[in-house]
Amino acid sequence: MAHGSLEPKHGGVVKEAHDMVFELVREDTITSLYVRDHGEDFSTENLVASITVLAGKEKSEASFIPAGGNKMSADVVVSEGAIVLVRVSENDHHPVTIRYSL
C-alpha cells in the first residue's frame, strides 16, 4: 500500500498501476473512473482515457471525459463477467493500461 489504500471509496473495483490507484464503478447507464495518488484525489482535468469492454463476443469502446475532481465518466455499460481495459495518459507521459475482470 505504498501509494494509498486499495479499498474502494465509491463501491467499485480498485486496481493499482504505475503508482496510481484507479477505481472503476459500474453505474446504470455510464461507467465512472476515480483516480487517486498517494491516497489523495487526483484531478482528471488533464487526463485522456478510454475504455474497452469485452463481454462474450461483443466489444464496446468509449472515451472517458472529466466529470469534476478525480472522476471521469464514459457512456458505456459494463456487464457482469466482462473484461475491461482502461487506458489513461497525461500530457507527454506514456499511457497506462489497467485490466479489470468483473
NORRA-V725004 format. One record per residue. N is the residue number from 1. PHI is phi in degrees with one decimal (999 if undefined). NEAR is the number of other C-alpha atoms within 8 Angstrom. D_LAST is the distance of its C-alpha to the last C-alpha in whole Angstrom. Layout:
N/PHI/NEAR/D_LAST
N/PHI/NEAR/D_LAST
//
This chain:
1/999/5/22
2/-65.7/4/25
3/-121.0/10/23
4/113.5/11/22
5/-69.0/6/20
6/-97.4/9/16
7/-75.9/5/16
8/-66.8/9/14
9/-102.5/5/17
10/-129.0/6/16
11/80.4/6/13
12/-104.0/10/10
13/-109.4/9/8
14/-107.2/11/11
15/-133.6/10/12
16/-110.0/9/16
17/-151.5/10/17
18/48.5/5/21
19/67.5/8/22
20/-125.2/11/20
21/-113.8/14/17
22/-120.5/12/14
23/-113.4/13/12
24/-95.2/11/10
25/-122.4/12/11
26/-85.5/10/10
27/-120.5/8/13
28/-58.8/5/15
29/-123.3/7/17
30/-139.6/11/15
31/-125.2/14/13
32/-114.0/13/14
33/-129.0/11/14
34/-111.6/11/17
35/-120.7/14/19
36/-131.9/13/21
37/-133.3/12/23
38/53.3/9/25
39/81.5/8/24
40/-106.0/7/25
41/-57.9/9/24
42/-112.6/9/24
43/-59.8/10/25
44/-95.3/13/24
45/-55.2/7/27
46/-103.2/7/27
47/-92.2/10/24
48/-118.5/9/23
49/-143.8/11/19
50/-138.4/12/17
51/-133.2/13/14
52/-122.1/11/13
53/-113.9/12/10
54/-111.3/11/10
55/-125.6/10/10
56/64.5/5/12
57/-95.0/5/16
58/-97.7/6/15
59/-129.0/8/15
60/-123.5/8/15
61/-133.9/9/16
62/-157.8/10/18
63/-100.1/9/19
64/-84.7/13/19
65/-122.8/9/22
66/-57.6/12/23
67/-124.5/9/23
68/95.5/9/25
69/62.4/10/25
70/-101.5/13/22
71/-109.3/13/20
72/-129.2/13/19
73/-131.0/12/18
74/-130.6/13/17
75/-84.6/10/18
76/-151.4/10/15
77/-105.1/10/12
78/-107.9/9/9
79/-86.0/7/8
80/-61.2/5/6
81/89.0/7/5
82/-75.5/12/5
83/-101.9/11/6
84/-123.6/13/8
85/-115.0/11/11
86/-115.8/11/13
87/-115.7/11/17
88/-129.5/11/19
89/-142.1/12/23
90/-139.3/10/26
91/49.2/6/29
92/-92.1/5/31
93/-72.6/6/28
94/-66.7/6/26
95/-69.8/8/22
96/-111.4/9/19
97/-115.0/9/16
98/-116.0/9/13
99/-110.6/8/10
100/-119.4/9/6
101/-115.5/7/4
102/-107.3/8/0
//
